[in-house]
Amino acid sequence: MPTPCCVPNCRSNYKNTPRISIFKFPTEEDIKRKWTSAIRRKDFVPTKYSRVCIKHFTANDIVNSVTIYNQETGDMVEAPLERKR
């Protein structure tokens, strides 16, 4: 069973709803604090099981691929990620 979104009034990944992408809270304290304040739950402290669904992010927030430099050819190579970040 997928983990539901922890944002108030969001029903993503609950029983009988479509499965969508979810993200763990970041480990960096500054970013985690921003996420926590953005979801607006009083006295909320994220646990290792807390997740936020893709509906609460803009397209610019999501990383779908990575670009790396190939030293042998001098080319930039873009590779799709198996899981979004």
C-alpha positions, 0 to 999 in steps of 0.5 A: 500500500502506498504512503499517503500525503501528509498535507492537510486535506490532500487525499493522494495515495489513500485507499481507492485513489490513484497512486501518484509520486511522493517524496520524503522530507529532506534531511537538510534542516533548512529545507525540511523547515521550509517544507514543514512550514509550507504544509501548514499543520500545527505542531507538525514534526515529520517522521521518517514515514512522512511524505508529500505528493507531487501535487504540491510542487511546481514543475520546476521543483521536480528533477526528472533527469541529470546532466553529466560531463563526459571527460573522454568526449567533452560532451554533456550527456543527459540521463533520465532518472528512474525516480523523480527527485 
